[in-house]
Amino acid sequence: MRFEIMRLDDVDGTPVDSTVVDAASVNRIVQQAAAIGQRLWIRPADPTAS
């Protein structure tokens, strides 16, 4: 399964950028974001996303 991870703006919470990753990469990205206090929005990716 693939997930879209969007990095959110610290001020207003709007998406700044996004990437689509496989399930194995989600934990690593979440751990990195948590270490620096970054806000993320994670959702299942559209099957056609790459």
JOCOR-V561806 format. One record per helix or strand. SS is the DSSP state (@ for helix, = for strand). FROM is the first residue (numbers start at 1). LEN is the number of residues. Records with the same first field share a line. If there is no record, write none. Layout:
SS=FROM-LEN  FROM-LEN
This chain:
==2-7  15-8  39-6
@=23-14
